[in-house]
Amino acid sequence: MSWYIYFLQVQVDELRRHVESAYDFSNHDSFDYRITNLEHISNSHGDRLKDLETDTWRLNGYVNRLNWRTMQLEWATPSVTVHGDIPKEEAMPNFNSNPGNVPWPSFPNNDIYIHPGDTPNQP
């Protein structure tokens, strides 16, 4: 019986310690600080969302005005047509993206920096 009373007393002491630590003033302050911090963060995000919504409405208005102007130009000049066909042939078949004018830094003695006294590669 004394062992059972001792066991219950240990459990009551553990429960008291747990309750006192849960409602300690320092933890209460830290919890309040975290809630306040989250509130400030959500307010700043709300302000950013308001700015983004305002910008979105302005851009939509601008796009609508441009679309209206495009339709007016199409109505005023019906003889002008724009073909949306994609060309089947390559426009520049012999195009070389690096015709030897741009130095390749991976080759020896060919870096991308111009040193004093050097002349750039000339075609």
C-alpha positions as CSV (number, residue, x, y, z in Angstrom):
1,M,0.0,0.0,0.0
2,S,2.8,2.4,0.8
3,W,4.4,1.7,-2.6
4,Y,1.1,2.6,-4.3
5,I,0.8,5.9,-2.4
6,Y,4.4,6.7,-3.3
7,F,3.6,5.9,-7.0
8,L,0.6,8.2,-6.9
9,Q,2.6,11.0,-5.2
10,V,5.3,10.7,-8.0
11,Q,2.6,11.0,-10.7
12,V,1.0,14.1,-8.9
13,D,4.4,15.7,-8.7
14,E,5.1,15.1,-12.3
15,L,1.7,16.5,-13.3
16,R,2.3,19.6,-11.1
17,R,5.7,20.1,-12.7
18,H,4.2,19.7,-16.2
19,V,1.4,22.2,-15.5
20,E,3.7,24.8,-14.0
21,S,6.1,24.5,-16.9
22,A,3.3,24.8,-19.4
23,Y,2.0,28.0,-17.8
24,D,5.3,29.5,-17.0
25,F,5.5,33.2,-17.7
26,S,8.6,32.9,-19.9
27,N,6.8,30.4,-22.1
28,H,3.8,32.6,-22.2
29,D,5.9,35.5,-23.4
30,S,7.6,33.4,-26.1
31,F,4.2,32.1,-27.2
32,D,2.8,35.7,-27.3
33,Y,5.9,36.8,-29.2
34,R,5.5,34.1,-31.8
35,I,1.8,34.9,-32.3
36,T,2.6,38.6,-32.7
37,N,5.5,37.8,-35.1
38,L,3.1,35.7,-37.2
39,E,0.6,38.4,-37.2
40,H,3.2,40.9,-38.5
41,I,4.3,38.5,-41.2
42,S,0.7,37.9,-42.3
43,N,0.0,41.7,-42.4
44,S,3.1,42.3,-44.5
45,H,2.0,39.5,-46.9
46,G,-1.5,41.0,-47.0
47,D,0.0,44.4,-48.0
48,R,2.1,42.8,-50.7
49,L,-1.0,41.0,-52.0
50,K,-2.9,44.3,-52.2
51,D,-0.1,45.9,-54.2
52,L,0.0,42.9,-56.5
53,E,-3.8,43.0,-57.0
54,T,-3.6,46.7,-57.8
55,D,-0.8,46.1,-60.3
56,T,-2.8,43.2,-61.9
57,W,-5.9,45.4,-62.3
58,R,-3.8,48.2,-63.9
59,L,-2.1,45.7,-66.3
60,N,-5.4,44.2,-67.2
61,G,-6.8,47.7,-68.0
62,Y,-3.7,48.4,-70.1
63,V,-4.0,45.2,-72.0
64,N,-7.7,45.8,-72.6
65,R,-6.9,49.3,-74.0
66,L,-4.2,47.8,-76.3
67,N,-6.6,45.1,-77.5
68,W,-9.3,47.7,-78.2
69,R,-6.7,49.9,-80.1
70,T,-5.7,46.8,-82.1
71,M,-9.3,46.1,-83.1
72,Q,-9.8,49.8,-84.1
73,L,-6.7,49.6,-86.3
74,E,-7.9,46.3,-87.9
75,W,-11.3,47.9,-88.6
76,A,-9.7,51.1,-90.0
77,T,-7.4,49.2,-92.3
78,P,-9.1,46.0,-93.5
79,S,-6.8,45.7,-96.4
80,V,-3.8,45.1,-94.2
81,T,-3.5,41.4,-93.4
82,V,-1.1,39.6,-91.1
83,H,-0.4,36.1,-92.0
84,G,0.2,33.8,-89.1
85,D,1.8,31.1,-91.2
86,I,5.0,29.6,-89.9
87,P,7.8,29.5,-92.6
88,K,8.6,26.0,-93.7
89,E,12.1,26.9,-94.8
90,E,14.9,28.1,-92.6
91,A,15.4,31.8,-93.1
92,M,19.2,31.7,-92.7
93,P,20.5,28.2,-93.6
94,N,24.2,29.1,-93.5
95,F,24.1,30.9,-90.1
96,N,27.2,30.3,-88.0
97,S,26.7,31.4,-84.4
98,N,30.5,31.7,-83.8
99,P,32.3,32.5,-87.0
100,G,35.7,32.7,-85.3
101,N,35.3,36.2,-83.9
102,V,34.4,35.2,-80.4
103,P,37.3,33.6,-78.4
104,W,36.7,30.3,-76.8
105,P,38.2,30.3,-73.2
106,S,38.5,26.5,-73.2
107,F,41.3,26.6,-75.8
108,P,44.9,27.3,-74.7
109,N,46.1,30.9,-75.2
110,N,42.6,32.1,-76.1
111,D,40.9,33.7,-73.1
112,I,38.0,36.2,-73.1
113,Y,40.0,39.1,-71.6
114,I,41.8,41.7,-73.7
115,H,45.2,42.4,-72.2
116,P,47.1,45.7,-72.6
117,G,48.8,45.7,-76.0
118,D,46.6,42.9,-77.5
119,T,44.4,43.5,-80.4
120,P,41.0,41.8,-80.6
121,N,40.5,39.1,-83.3
122,Q,39.6,40.7,-86.5
123,P,37.8,38.8,-89.3
